[in-house]
Amino acid sequence: MHTDLQPYRSRLDDPASKRFGTFSYLPPFDDAGIRAQVQHIVDRGWNCAIEHVEPSRATARYWYLWKLPMFGERDPEVILGEIAACRAANPHDHLRLVGHDNKRQTLGMSIVVARGRPT
């Protein structure tokens, strides 16, 4: 038995304990971190989309799409502006930035860029 392993204490009734992927174990992204992730998506030539969902539905497979995917958008400032607009319109929702790799026809990256607070 490995005694150096720490248990992961996740409870469905405790929103603060929920994790949404690899980066969720790190501190929340600041603006520079989000900008770096957006730049990574742009540098790879992937298409961005922004999704949001209420914290109570965060484990659902379907998140709401914010506007349309940003096909061909290569200006990180435009993408960051859409993240800010989605956050302003949905202040209590979780926001997720996704990068679609159209060459491989798959999701290249998906990260939660803002955590909402239950109302």
Jmol script that loads the backbone (N, CA, C; Angstrom):
load data "model"
ATOM      1  N   MET A   1       0.838  -1.184   0.000  1.00  0.00           N
ATOM      2  CA  MET A   1       0.000   0.000   0.000  1.00  0.00           C
ATOM      3  C   MET A   1       0.879   1.242   0.000  1.00  0.00           C
ATOM      4  N   HIS A   2       0.514   2.216  -0.820  1.00  0.00           N
ATOM      5  CA  HIS A   2       1.271   3.459  -0.912  1.00  0.00           C
ATOM      6  C   HIS A   2       0.751   4.434   0.137  1.00  0.00           C
ATOM      7  N   THR A   3       1.532   4.702   1.134  1.00  0.00           N
ATOM      8  CA  THR A   3       1.091   5.628   2.180  1.00  0.00           C
ATOM      9  C   THR A   3       1.380   7.074   1.824  1.00  0.00           C
ATOM     10  N   ASP A   4       2.189   7.303   0.786  1.00  0.00           N
ATOM     11  CA  ASP A   4       2.502   8.677   0.415  1.00  0.00           C
ATOM     12  C   ASP A   4       1.452   9.285  -0.516  1.00  0.00           C
ATOM     13  N   LEU A   5       0.489   8.497  -0.977  1.00  0.00           N
ATOM     14  CA  LEU A   5      -0.569   9.016  -1.829  1.00  0.00           C
ATOM     15  C   LEU A   5      -1.630   9.698  -0.984  1.00  0.00           C
ATOM     16  N   GLN A   6      -2.083  10.827  -1.451  1.00  0.00           N
ATOM     17  CA  GLN A   6      -3.123  11.550  -0.733  1.00  0.00           C
ATOM     18  C   GLN A   6      -4.470  11.286  -1.390  1.00  0.00           C
ATOM     19  N   PRO A   7      -5.505  11.073  -0.596  1.00  0.00           N
ATOM     20  CA  PRO A   7      -6.816  10.842  -1.193  1.00  0.00           C
ATOM     21  C   PRO A   7      -7.372  12.126  -1.797  1.00  0.00           C
ATOM     22  N   TYR A   8      -8.152  11.952  -2.819  1.00  0.00           N
ATOM     23  CA  TYR A   8      -8.825  13.083  -3.451  1.00  0.00           C
ATOM     24  C   TYR A   8     -10.217  13.179  -2.850  1.00  0.00           C
ATOM     25  N   ARG A   9     -10.446  14.215  -2.083  1.00  0.00           N
ATOM     26  CA  ARG A   9     -11.715  14.369  -1.382  1.00  0.00           C
ATOM     27  C   ARG A   9     -12.679  15.198  -2.225  1.00  0.00           C
ATOM     28  N   SER A  10     -13.435  14.526  -3.042  1.00  0.00           N
ATOM     29  CA  SER A  10     -14.424  15.193  -3.882  1.00  0.00           C
ATOM     30  C   SER A  10     -15.811  14.792  -3.413  1.00  0.00           C
ATOM     31  N   ARG A  11     -16.650  15.775  -3.254  1.00  0.00           N
ATOM     32  CA  ARG A  11     -18.021  15.523  -2.832  1.00  0.00           C
ATOM     33  C   ARG A  11     -18.967  16.239  -3.780  1.00  0.00           C
ATOM     34  N   LEU A  12     -20.011  15.558  -4.208  1.00  0.00           N
ATOM     35  CA  LEU A  12     -20.967  16.172  -5.113  1.00  0.00           C
ATOM     36  C   LEU A  12     -21.668  17.362  -4.483  1.00  0.00           C
ATOM     37  N   ASP A  13     -21.824  17.341  -3.159  1.00  0.00           N
ATOM     38  CA  ASP A  13     -22.519  18.442  -2.486  1.00  0.00           C
ATOM     39  C   ASP A  13     -21.588  19.599  -2.119  1.00  0.00           C
ATOM     40  N   ASP A  14     -20.307  19.487  -2.480  1.00  0.00           N
ATOM     41  CA  ASP A  14     -19.339  20.548  -2.187  1.00  0.00           C
ATOM     42  C   ASP A  14     -18.766  21.067  -3.508  1.00  0.00           C
ATOM     43  N   PRO A  15     -19.334  22.173  -4.048  1.00  0.00           N
ATOM     44  CA  PRO A  15     -18.868  22.679  -5.345  1.00  0.00           C
ATOM     45  C   PRO A  15     -17.381  23.009  -5.376  1.00  0.00           C
ATOM     46  N   ALA A  16     -16.801  23.411  -4.254  1.00  0.00           N
ATOM     47  CA  ALA A  16     -15.386  23.780  -4.231  1.00  0.00           C
ATOM     48  C   ALA A  16     -14.475  22.574  -4.422  1.00  0.00           C
ATOM     49  N   SER A  17     -14.975  21.368  -4.177  1.00  0.00           N
ATOM     50  CA  SER A  17     -14.125  20.184  -4.293  1.00  0.00           C
ATOM     51  C   SER A  17     -14.124  19.585  -5.696  1.00  0.00           C
ATOM     52  N   LYS A  18     -14.988  20.065  -6.569  1.00  0.00           N
ATOM     53  CA  LYS A  18     -15.079  19.493  -7.914  1.00  0.00           C
ATOM     54  C   LYS A  18     -13.889  19.915  -8.771  1.00  0.00           C
ATOM     55  N   ARG A  19     -13.417  18.982  -9.582  1.00  0.00           N
ATOM     56  CA  ARG A  19     -12.304  19.245 -10.479  1.00  0.00           C
ATOM     57  C   ARG A  19     -12.767  19.014 -11.906  1.00  0.00           C
ATOM     58  N   PHE A  20     -12.230  19.811 -12.851  1.00  0.00           N
ATOM     59  CA  PHE A  20     -12.708  19.771 -14.227  1.00  0.00           C
ATOM     60  C   PHE A  20     -11.599  19.483 -15.225  1.00  0.00           C
ATOM     61  N   GLY A  21     -10.537  18.852 -14.828  1.00  0.00           N
ATOM     62  CA  GLY A  21      -9.472  18.526 -15.761  1.00  0.00           C
ATOM     63  C   GLY A  21      -8.109  18.749 -15.133  1.00  0.00           C
ATOM     64  N   THR A  22      -7.082  18.535 -15.918  1.00  0.00           N
ATOM     65  CA  THR A  22      -5.709  18.598 -15.427  1.00  0.00           C
ATOM     66  C   THR A  22      -5.372  19.923 -14.771  1.00  0.00           C
ATOM     67  N   PHE A  23      -5.730  21.038 -15.411  1.00  0.00           N
ATOM     68  CA  PHE A  23      -5.363  22.343 -14.884  1.00  0.00           C
ATOM     69  C   PHE A  23      -6.159  22.727 -13.638  1.00  0.00           C
ATOM     70  N   SER A  24      -7.219  22.002 -13.325  1.00  0.00           N
ATOM     71  CA  SER A  24      -8.051  22.386 -12.187  1.00  0.00           C
ATOM     72  C   SER A  24      -7.349  22.157 -10.856  1.00  0.00           C
ATOM     73  N   TYR A  25      -6.257  21.433 -10.847  1.00  0.00           N
ATOM     74  CA  TYR A  25      -5.504  21.228  -9.618  1.00  0.00           C
ATOM     75  C   TYR A  25      -4.500  22.350  -9.380  1.00  0.00           C
ATOM     76  N   LEU A  26      -4.355  23.217 -10.334  1.00  0.00           N
ATOM     77  CA  LEU A  26      -3.471  24.371 -10.215  1.00  0.00           C
ATOM     78  C   LEU A  26      -4.269  25.574  -9.736  1.00  0.00           C
ATOM     79  N   PRO A  27      -3.599  26.623  -9.304  1.00  0.00           N
ATOM     80  CA  PRO A  27      -4.339  27.847  -8.959  1.00  0.00           C
ATOM     81  C   PRO A  27      -5.099  28.358 -10.178  1.00  0.00           C
ATOM     82  N   PRO A  28      -6.167  29.128  -9.971  1.00  0.00           N
ATOM     83  CA  PRO A  28      -6.930  29.651 -11.112  1.00  0.00           C
ATOM     84  C   PRO A  28      -6.033  30.481 -12.036  1.00  0.00           C
ATOM     85  N   PHE A  29      -6.361  30.458 -13.321  1.00  0.00           N
ATOM     86  CA  PHE A  29      -5.612  31.255 -14.287  1.00  0.00           C
ATOM     87  C   PHE A  29      -5.808  32.737 -14.016  1.00  0.00           C
ATOM     88  N   ASP A  30      -4.722  33.492 -14.120  1.00  0.00           N
ATOM     89  CA  ASP A  30      -4.844  34.950 -14.127  1.00  0.00           C
ATOM     90  C   ASP A  30      -4.943  35.374 -15.595  1.00  0.00           C
ATOM     91  N   ASP A  31      -5.052  36.664 -15.836  1.00  0.00           N
ATOM     92  CA  ASP A  31      -5.212  37.145 -17.212  1.00  0.00           C
ATOM     93  C   ASP A  31      -4.042  36.745 -18.108  1.00  0.00           C
ATOM     94  N   ALA A  32      -2.823  36.770 -17.555  1.00  0.00           N
ATOM     95  CA  ALA A  32      -1.651  36.390 -18.351  1.00  0.00           C
ATOM     96  C   ALA A  32      -1.689  34.902 -18.705  1.00  0.00           C
ATOM     97  N   GLY A  33      -2.142  34.075 -17.787  1.00  0.00           N
ATOM     98  CA  GLY A  33      -2.252  32.641 -18.053  1.00  0.00           C
ATOM     99  C   GLY A  33      -3.290  32.327 -19.111  1.00  0.00           C
ATOM    100  N   ILE A  34      -4.423  33.023 -19.047  1.00  0.00           N
ATOM    101  CA  ILE A  34      -5.467  32.831 -20.060  1.00  0.00           C
ATOM    102  C   ILE A  34      -4.960  33.292 -21.416  1.00  0.00           C
ATOM    103  N   ARG A  35      -4.275  34.434 -21.432  1.00  0.00           N
ATOM    104  CA  ARG A  35      -3.710  34.956 -22.680  1.00  0.00           C
ATOM    105  C   ARG A  35      -2.723  33.948 -23.289  1.00  0.00           C
ATOM    106  N   ALA A  36      -1.903  33.324 -22.456  1.00  0.00           N
ATOM    107  CA  ALA A  36      -0.940  32.337 -22.952  1.00  0.00           C
ATOM    108  C   ALA A  36      -1.653  31.129 -23.559  1.00  0.00           C
ATOM    109  N   GLN A  37      -2.741  30.697 -22.951  1.00  0.00           N
ATOM    110  CA  GLN A  37      -3.486  29.563 -23.493  1.00  0.00           C
ATOM    111  C   GLN A  37      -4.162  29.923 -24.816  1.00  0.00           C
ATOM    112  N   VAL A  38      -4.706  31.133 -24.894  1.00  0.00           N
ATOM    113  CA  VAL A  38      -5.303  31.602 -26.153  1.00  0.00           C
ATOM    114  C   VAL A  38      -4.228  31.659 -27.237  1.00  0.00           C
ATOM    115  N   GLN A  39      -3.060  32.183 -26.902  1.00  0.00           N
ATOM    116  CA  GLN A  39      -1.970  32.265 -27.877  1.00  0.00           C
ATOM    117  C   GLN A  39      -1.550  30.874 -28.335  1.00  0.00           C
ATOM    118  N   HIS A  40      -1.536  29.919 -27.424  1.00  0.00           N
ATOM    119  CA  HIS A  40      -1.202  28.530 -27.766  1.00  0.00           C
ATOM    120  C   HIS A  40      -2.187  27.977 -28.803  1.00  0.00           C
ATOM    121  N   ILE A  41      -3.472  28.234 -28.596  1.00  0.00           N
ATOM    122  CA  ILE A  41      -4.495  27.776 -29.541  1.00  0.00           C
ATOM    123  C   ILE A  41      -4.287  28.434 -30.908  1.00  0.00           C
ATOM    124  N   VAL A  42      -4.057  29.742 -30.901  1.00  0.00           N
ATOM    125  CA  VAL A  42      -3.856  30.485 -32.152  1.00  0.00           C
ATOM    126  C   VAL A  42      -2.602  29.990 -32.874  1.00  0.00           C
ATOM    127  N   ASP A  43      -1.515  29.788 -32.129  1.00  0.00           N
ATOM    128  CA  ASP A  43      -0.262  29.326 -32.730  1.00  0.00           C
ATOM    129  C   ASP A  43      -0.403  27.957 -33.392  1.00  0.00           C
ATOM    130  N   ARG A  44      -1.268  27.129 -32.873  1.00  0.00           N
ATOM    131  CA  ARG A  44      -1.488  25.797 -33.441  1.00  0.00           C
ATOM    132  C   ARG A  44      -2.433  25.829 -34.644  1.00  0.00           C
ATOM    133  N   GLY A  45      -3.072  26.971 -34.866  1.00  0.00           N
ATOM    134  CA  GLY A  45      -4.014  27.074 -35.975  1.00  0.00           C
ATOM    135  C   GLY A  45      -5.375  26.470 -35.673  1.00  0.00           C
ATOM    136  N   TRP A  46      -5.655  26.257 -34.394  1.00  0.00           N
ATOM    137  CA  TRP A  46      -6.936  25.677 -34.000  1.00  0.00           C
ATOM    138  C   TRP A  46      -8.015  26.751 -33.976  1.00  0.00           C
ATOM    139  N   ASN A  47      -9.260  26.317 -34.024  1.00  0.00           N
ATOM    140  CA  ASN A  47     -10.405  27.217 -33.950  1.00  0.00           C
ATOM    141  C   ASN A  47     -10.943  27.244 -32.527  1.00  0.00           C
ATOM    142  N   CYS A  48     -11.155  28.446 -32.017  1.00  0.00           N
ATOM    143  CA  CYS A  48     -11.621  28.621 -30.636  1.00  0.00           C
ATOM    144  C   CYS A  48     -13.136  28.607 -30.550  1.00  0.00           C
ATOM    145  N   ALA A  49     -13.604  28.201 -29.395  1.00  0.00           N
ATOM    146  CA  ALA A  49     -15.008  28.349 -29.024  1.00  0.00           C
ATOM    147  C   ALA A  49     -15.042  28.568 -27.517  1.00  0.00           C
ATOM    148  N   ILE A  50     -16.070  29.241 -27.064  1.00  0.00           N
ATOM    149  CA  ILE A  50     -16.257  29.488 -25.635  1.00  0.00           C
ATOM    150  C   ILE A  50     -17.571  28.840 -25.235  1.00  0.00           C
ATOM    151  N   GLU A  51     -17.534  28.108 -24.135  1.00  0.00           N
ATOM    152  CA  GLU A  51     -18.724  27.455 -23.615  1.00  0.00           C
ATOM    153  C   GLU A  51     -18.932  27.897 -22.176  1.00  0.00           C
ATOM    154  N   HIS A  52     -20.176  27.831 -21.708  1.00  0.00           N
ATOM    155  CA  HIS A  52     -20.464  28.176 -20.313  1.00  0.00           C
ATOM    156  C   HIS A  52     -21.590  27.296 -19.795  1.00  0.00           C
ATOM    157  N   VAL A  53     -21.646  27.150 -18.473  1.00  0.00           N
ATOM    158  CA  VAL A  53     -22.680  26.329 -17.839  1.00  0.00           C
ATOM    159  C   VAL A  53     -22.824  26.754 -16.382  1.00  0.00           C
ATOM    160  N   GLU A  54     -24.009  26.519 -15.827  1.00  0.00           N
ATOM    161  CA  GLU A  54     -24.236  26.802 -14.414  1.00  0.00           C
ATOM    162  C   GLU A  54     -23.411  25.825 -13.571  1.00  0.00           C
ATOM    163  N   PRO A  55     -22.888  26.272 -12.414  1.00  0.00           N
ATOM    164  CA  PRO A  55     -22.092  25.371 -11.574  1.00  0.00           C
ATOM    165  C   PRO A  55     -22.830  24.088 -11.189  1.00  0.00           C
ATOM    166  N   SER A  56     -24.135  24.157 -11.020  1.00  0.00           N
ATOM    167  CA  SER A  56     -24.894  22.961 -10.642  1.00  0.00           C
ATOM    168  C   SER A  56     -24.931  21.919 -11.764  1.00  0.00           C
ATOM    169  N   ARG A  57     -24.628  22.339 -12.993  1.00  0.00           N
ATOM    170  CA  ARG A  57     -24.637  21.434 -14.140  1.00  0.00           C
ATOM    171  C   ARG A  57     -23.241  21.214 -14.721  1.00  0.00           C
ATOM    172  N   ALA A  58     -22.217  21.530 -13.967  1.00  0.00           N
ATOM    173  CA  ALA A  58     -20.852  21.492 -14.501  1.00  0.00           C
ATOM    174  C   ALA A  58     -20.416  20.103 -14.951  1.00  0.00           C
ATOM    175  N   THR A  59     -20.985  19.071 -14.376  1.00  0.00           N
ATOM    176  CA  THR A  59     -20.591  17.723 -14.776  1.00  0.00           C
ATOM    177  C   THR A  59     -21.402  17.212 -15.960  1.00  0.00           C
ATOM    178  N   ALA A  60     -22.333  18.010 -16.448  1.00  0.00           N
ATOM    179  CA  ALA A  60     -23.122  17.618 -17.617  1.00  0.00           C
ATOM    180  C   ALA A  60     -22.228  17.587 -18.855  1.00  0.00           C
ATOM    181  N   ARG A  61     -22.553  16.754 -19.774  1.00  0.00           N
ATOM    182  CA  ARG A  61     -21.755  16.666 -21.000  1.00  0.00           C
ATOM    183  C   ARG A  61     -21.959  17.874 -21.898  1.00  0.00           C
ATOM    184  N   TYR A  62     -23.112  18.491 -21.816  1.00  0.00           N
ATOM    185  CA  TYR A  62     -23.421  19.614 -22.700  1.00  0.00           C
ATOM    186  C   TYR A  62     -23.257  20.937 -21.967  1.00  0.00           C
ATOM    187  N   TRP A  63     -22.387  21.795 -22.482  1.00  0.00           N
ATOM    188  CA  TRP A  63     -22.258  23.172 -22.009  1.00  0.00           C
ATOM    189  C   TRP A  63     -22.802  24.060 -23.120  1.00  0.00           C
ATOM    190  N   TYR A  64     -23.322  25.230 -22.747  1.00  0.00           N
ATOM    191  CA  TYR A  64     -23.879  26.152 -23.736  1.00  0.00           C
ATOM    192  C   TYR A  64     -22.751  26.793 -24.545  1.00  0.00           C
ATOM    193  N   LEU A  65     -22.954  26.889 -25.831  1.00  0.00           N
ATOM    194  CA  LEU A  65     -21.982  27.544 -26.702  1.00  0.00           C
ATOM    195  C   LEU A  65     -22.225  29.045 -26.682  1.00  0.00           C
ATOM    196  N   TRP A  66     -21.169  29.817 -26.449  1.00  0.00           N
ATOM    197  CA  TRP A  66     -21.254  31.275 -26.495  1.00  0.00           C
ATOM    198  C   TRP A  66     -21.095  31.707 -27.942  1.00  0.00           C
ATOM    199  N   LYS A  67     -22.133  32.266 -28.502  1.00  0.00           N
ATOM    200  CA  LYS A  67     -22.145  32.693 -29.906  1.00  0.00           C
ATOM    201  C   LYS A  67     -21.778  31.513 -30.803  1.00  0.00           C
ATOM    202  N   LEU A  68     -21.010  31.768 -31.851  1.00  0.00           N
ATOM    203  CA  LEU A  68     -20.557  30.711 -32.748  1.00  0.00           C
ATOM    204  C   LEU A  68     -19.068  30.469 -32.528  1.00  0.00           C
ATOM    205  N   PRO A  69     -18.549  29.291 -32.910  1.00  0.00           N
ATOM    206  CA  PRO A  69     -17.100  29.102 -32.841  1.00  0.00           C
ATOM    207  C   PRO A  69     -16.399  30.168 -33.678  1.00  0.00           C
ATOM    208  N   MET A  70     -15.209  30.537 -33.266  1.00  0.00           N
ATOM    209  CA  MET A  70     -14.474  31.611 -33.933  1.00  0.00           C
ATOM    210  C   MET A  70     -13.567  31.028 -35.014  1.00  0.00           C
ATOM    211  N   PHE A  71     -14.191  30.532 -36.076  1.00  0.00           N
ATOM    212  CA  PHE A  71     -13.456  29.902 -37.169  1.00  0.00           C
ATOM    213  C   PHE A  71     -12.490  30.894 -37.805  1.00  0.00           C
ATOM    214  N   GLY A  72     -11.214  30.519 -37.843  1.00  0.00           N
ATOM    215  CA  GLY A  72     -10.212  31.332 -38.515  1.00  0.00           C
ATOM    216  C   GLY A  72      -9.753  32.564 -37.760  1.00  0.00           C
ATOM    217  N   GLU A  73     -10.229  32.771 -36.552  1.00  0.00           N
ATOM    218  CA  GLU A  73      -9.818  33.962 -35.788  1.00  0.00           C
ATOM    219  C   GLU A  73      -8.381  33.779 -35.305  1.00  0.00           C
ATOM    220  N   ARG A  74      -7.511  34.720 -35.661  1.00  0.00           N
ATOM    221  CA  ARG A  74      -6.102  34.629 -35.297  1.00  0.00           C
ATOM    222  C   ARG A  74      -5.645  35.775 -34.404  1.00  0.00           C
ATOM    223  N   ASP A  75      -6.552  36.621 -33.990  1.00  0.00           N
ATOM    224  CA  ASP A  75      -6.214  37.740 -33.110  1.00  0.00           C
ATOM    225  C   ASP A  75      -6.592  37.372 -31.676  1.00  0.00           C
ATOM    226  N   PRO A  76      -5.594  37.133 -30.811  1.00  0.00           N
ATOM    227  CA  PRO A  76      -5.899  36.769 -29.424  1.00  0.00           C
ATOM    228  C   PRO A  76      -6.758  37.808 -28.701  1.00  0.00           C
ATOM    229  N   GLU A  77      -6.624  39.074 -29.071  1.00  0.00           N
ATOM    230  CA  GLU A  77      -7.411  40.122 -28.408  1.00  0.00           C
ATOM    231  C   GLU A  77      -8.908  39.955 -28.666  1.00  0.00           C
ATOM    232  N   VAL A  78      -9.265  39.524 -29.856  1.00  0.00           N
ATOM    233  CA  VAL A  78     -10.679  39.284 -30.174  1.00  0.00           C
ATOM    234  C   VAL A  78     -11.211  38.132 -29.324  1.00  0.00           C
ATOM    235  N   ILE A  79     -10.433  37.076 -29.212  1.00  0.00           N
ATOM    236  CA  ILE A  79     -10.843  35.912 -28.422  1.00  0.00           C
ATOM    237  C   ILE A  79     -10.952  36.286 -26.947  1.00  0.00           C
ATOM    238  N   LEU A  80      -9.969  37.022 -26.436  1.00  0.00           N
ATOM    239  CA  LEU A  80     -10.018  37.470 -25.040  1.00  0.00           C
ATOM    240  C   LEU A  80     -11.216  38.385 -24.801  1.00  0.00           C
ATOM    241  N   GLY A  81     -11.548  39.206 -25.785  1.00  0.00           N
ATOM    242  CA  GLY A  81     -12.723  40.070 -25.675  1.00  0.00           C
ATOM    243  C   GLY A  81     -14.009  39.265 -25.579  1.00  0.00           C
ATOM    244  N   GLU A  82     -14.085  38.162 -26.321  1.00  0.00           N
ATOM    245  CA  GLU A  82     -15.271  37.303 -26.251  1.00  0.00           C
ATOM    246  C   GLU A  82     -15.352  36.574 -24.909  1.00  0.00           C
ATOM    247  N   ILE A  83     -14.208  36.185 -24.361  1.00  0.00           N
ATOM    248  CA  ILE A  83     -14.200  35.572 -23.024  1.00  0.00           C
ATOM    249  C   ILE A  83     -14.734  36.572 -22.006  1.00  0.00           C
ATOM    250  N   ALA A  84     -14.267  37.821 -22.086  1.00  0.00           N
ATOM    251  CA  ALA A  84     -14.731  38.865 -21.161  1.00  0.00           C
ATOM    252  C   ALA A  84     -16.224  39.135 -21.338  1.00  0.00           C
ATOM    253  N   ALA A  85     -16.699  39.146 -22.579  1.00  0.00           N
ATOM    254  CA  ALA A  85     -18.123  39.389 -22.833  1.00  0.00           C
ATOM    255  C   ALA A  85     -18.981  38.249 -22.289  1.00  0.00           C
ATOM    256  N   CYS A  86     -18.522  37.027 -22.462  1.00  0.00           N
ATOM    257  CA  CYS A  86     -19.260  35.878 -21.940  1.00  0.00           C
ATOM    258  C   CYS A  86     -19.281  35.909 -20.416  1.00  0.00           C
ATOM    259  N   ARG A  87     -18.159  36.266 -19.823  1.00  0.00           N
ATOM    260  CA  ARG A  87     -18.089  36.356 -18.357  1.00  0.00           C
ATOM    261  C   ARG A  87     -19.016  37.445 -17.834  1.00  0.00           C
ATOM    262  N   ALA A  88     -19.087  38.577 -18.528  1.00  0.00           N
ATOM    263  CA  ALA A  88     -19.967  39.672 -18.106  1.00  0.00           C
ATOM    264  C   ALA A  88     -21.440  39.284 -18.242  1.00  0.00           C
ATOM    265  N   ALA A  89     -21.766  38.543 -19.289  1.00  0.00           N
ATOM    266  CA  ALA A  89     -23.153  38.145 -19.518  1.00  0.00           C
ATOM    267  C   ALA A  89     -23.584  36.973 -18.635  1.00  0.00           C
ATOM    268  N   ASN A  90     -22.621  36.181 -18.184  1.00  0.00           N
ATOM    269  CA  ASN A  90     -22.910  34.984 -17.382  1.00  0.00           C
ATOM    270  C   ASN A  90     -21.990  34.937 -16.161  1.00  0.00           C
ATOM    271  N   PRO A  91     -22.119  35.895 -15.236  1.00  0.00           N
ATOM    272  CA  PRO A  91     -21.157  36.007 -14.137  1.00  0.00           C
ATOM    273  C   PRO A  91     -21.166  34.839 -13.158  1.00  0.00           C
ATOM    274  N   HIS A  92     -22.228  34.068 -13.127  1.00  0.00           N
ATOM    275  CA  HIS A  92     -22.310  32.960 -12.174  1.00  0.00           C
ATOM    276  C   HIS A  92     -21.969  31.611 -12.804  1.00  0.00           C
ATOM    277  N   ASP A  93     -21.639  31.602 -14.095  1.00  0.00           N
ATOM    278  CA  ASP A  93     -21.367  30.346 -14.807  1.00  0.00           C
ATOM    279  C   ASP A  93     -19.876  30.032 -14.860  1.00  0.00           C
ATOM    280  N   HIS A  94     -19.578  28.746 -15.046  1.00  0.00           N
ATOM    281  CA  HIS A  94     -18.225  28.326 -15.391  1.00  0.00           C
ATOM    282  C   HIS A  94     -18.027  28.633 -16.873  1.00  0.00           C
ATOM    283  N   LEU A  95     -16.827  29.067 -17.241  1.00  0.00           N
ATOM    284  CA  LEU A  95     -16.495  29.330 -18.645  1.00  0.00           C
ATOM    285  C   LEU A  95     -15.375  28.398 -19.080  1.00  0.00           C
ATOM    286  N   ARG A  96     -15.525  27.851 -20.261  1.00  0.00           N
ATOM    287  CA  ARG A  96     -14.525  26.929 -20.791  1.00  0.00           C
ATOM    288  C   ARG A  96     -14.091  27.408 -22.171  1.00  0.00           C
ATOM    289  N   LEU A  97     -12.793  27.426 -22.389  1.00  0.00           N
ATOM    290  CA  LEU A  97     -12.211  27.755 -23.687  1.00  0.00           C
ATOM    291  C   LEU A  97     -11.800  26.448 -24.346  1.00  0.00           C
ATOM    292  N   VAL A  98     -12.248  26.239 -25.566  1.00  0.00           N
ATOM    293  CA  VAL A  98     -11.890  25.017 -26.282  1.00  0.00           C
ATOM    294  C   VAL A  98     -11.196  25.378 -27.588  1.00  0.00           C
ATOM    295  N   GLY A  99     -10.246  24.550 -27.957  1.00  0.00           N
ATOM    296  CA  GLY A  99      -9.539  24.701 -29.221  1.00  0.00           C
ATOM    297  C   GLY A  99      -9.773  23.460 -30.065  1.00  0.00           C
ATOM    298  N   HIS A 100     -10.413  23.627 -31.205  1.00  0.00           N
ATOM    299  CA  HIS A 100     -10.720  22.509 -32.101  1.00  0.00           C
ATOM    300  C   HIS A 100      -9.643  22.401 -33.178  1.00  0.00           C
ATOM    301  N   ASP A 101      -9.060  21.224 -33.284  1.00  0.00           N
ATOM    302  CA  ASP A 101      -8.057  20.946 -34.312  1.00  0.00           C
ATOM    303  C   ASP A 101      -8.789  20.449 -35.557  1.00  0.00           C
ATOM    304  N   ASN A 102      -8.946  21.328 -36.542  1.00  0.00           N
ATOM    305  CA  ASN A 102      -9.725  20.949 -37.719  1.00  0.00           C
ATOM    306  C   ASN A 102      -8.981  19.990 -38.649  1.00  0.00           C
ATOM    307  N   LYS A 103      -7.671  19.871 -38.525  1.00  0.00           N
ATOM    308  CA  LYS A 103      -6.930  18.928 -39.365  1.00  0.00           C
ATOM    309  C   LYS A 103      -7.106  17.499 -38.870  1.00  0.00           C
ATOM    310  N   ARG A 104      -7.073  17.333 -37.569  1.00  0.00           N
ATOM    311  CA  ARG A 104      -7.247  15.998 -36.986  1.00  0.00           C
ATOM    312  C   ARG A 104      -8.700  15.697 -36.633  1.00  0.00           C
ATOM    313  N   GLN A 105      -9.564  16.693 -36.793  1.00  0.00           N
ATOM    314  CA  GLN A 105     -10.990  16.533 -36.498  1.00  0.00           C
ATOM    315  C   GLN A 105     -11.218  16.090 -35.056  1.00  0.00           C
ATOM    316  N   THR A 106     -10.562  16.803 -34.138  1.00  0.00           N
ATOM    317  CA  THR A 106     -10.679  16.460 -32.729  1.00  0.00           C
ATOM    318  C   THR A 106     -10.535  17.702 -31.874  1.00  0.00           C
ATOM    319  N   LEU A 107     -10.786  17.547 -30.606  1.00  0.00           N
ATOM    320  CA  LEU A 107     -10.605  18.631 -29.654  1.00  0.00           C
ATOM    321  C   LEU A 107      -9.134  18.684 -29.278  1.00  0.00           C
ATOM    322  N   GLY A 108      -8.477  19.799 -29.554  1.00  0.00           N
ATOM    323  CA  GLY A 108      -7.063  19.929 -29.244  1.00  0.00           C
ATOM    324  C   GLY A 108      -6.816  20.306 -27.797  1.00  0.00           C
ATOM    325  N   MET A 109      -7.762  21.054 -27.225  1.00  0.00           N
ATOM    326  CA  MET A 109      -7.553  21.564 -25.875  1.00  0.00           C
ATOM    327  C   MET A 109      -8.876  22.064 -25.315  1.00  0.00           C
ATOM    328  N   SER A 110      -9.036  21.920 -24.020  1.00  0.00           N
ATOM    329  CA  SER A 110     -10.232  22.414 -23.344  1.00  0.00           C
ATOM    330  C   SER A 110      -9.848  22.769 -21.916  1.00  0.00           C
ATOM    331  N   ILE A 111     -10.039  24.041 -21.534  1.00  0.00           N
ATOM    332  CA  ILE A 111      -9.686  24.468 -20.180  1.00  0.00           C
ATOM    333  C   ILE A 111     -10.777  25.373 -19.618  1.00  0.00           C
ATOM    334  N   VAL A 112     -10.979  25.268 -18.317  1.00  0.00           N
ATOM    335  CA  VAL A 112     -11.907  26.162 -17.625  1.00  0.00           C
ATOM    336  C   VAL A 112     -11.144  27.446 -17.319  1.00  0.00           C
ATOM    337  N   VAL A 113     -11.628  28.567 -17.856  1.00  0.00           N
ATOM    338  CA  VAL A 113     -10.938  29.844 -17.666  1.00  0.00           C
ATOM    339  C   VAL A 113     -11.581  30.701 -16.578  1.00  0.00           C
ATOM    340  N   ALA A 114     -12.765  30.324 -16.125  1.00  0.00           N
ATOM    341  CA  ALA A 114     -13.416  31.048 -15.025  1.00  0.00           C
ATOM    342  C   ALA A 114     -14.387  30.107 -14.334  1.00  0.00           C
ATOM    343  N   ARG A 115     -14.343  30.127 -13.015  1.00  0.00           N
ATOM    344  CA  ARG A 115     -15.277  29.320 -12.233  1.00  0.00           C
ATOM    345  C   ARG A 115     -16.377  30.217 -11.709  1.00  0.00           C
ATOM    346  N   GLY A 116     -17.596  29.815 -11.951  1.00  0.00           N
ATOM    347  CA  GLY A 116     -18.738  30.555 -11.436  1.00  0.00           C
ATOM    348  C   GLY A 116     -19.015  30.199  -9.989  1.00  0.00           C
ATOM    349  N   ARG A 117     -19.877  30.958  -9.405  1.00  0.00           N
ATOM    350  CA  ARG A 117     -20.284  30.700  -8.023  1.00  0.00           C
ATOM    351  C   ARG A 117     -21.753  30.312  -8.018  1.00  0.00           C
ATOM    352  N   PRO A 118     -22.105  29.266  -7.291  1.00  0.00           N
ATOM    353  CA  PRO A 118     -23.520  28.895  -7.223  1.00  0.00           C
ATOM    354  C   PRO A 118     -24.360  30.044  -6.673  1.00  0.00           C
ATOM    355  N   THR A 119     -25.546  30.228  -7.233  1.00  0.00           N
ATOM    356  CA  THR A 119     -26.426  31.300  -6.759  1.00  0.00           C
ATOM    357  C   THR A 119     -27.369  30.793  -5.701  1.00  0.00           C
TER     358      THR A 119
END
end "model"
wireframe off; spacefill off
backbone 0.3
color backbone group
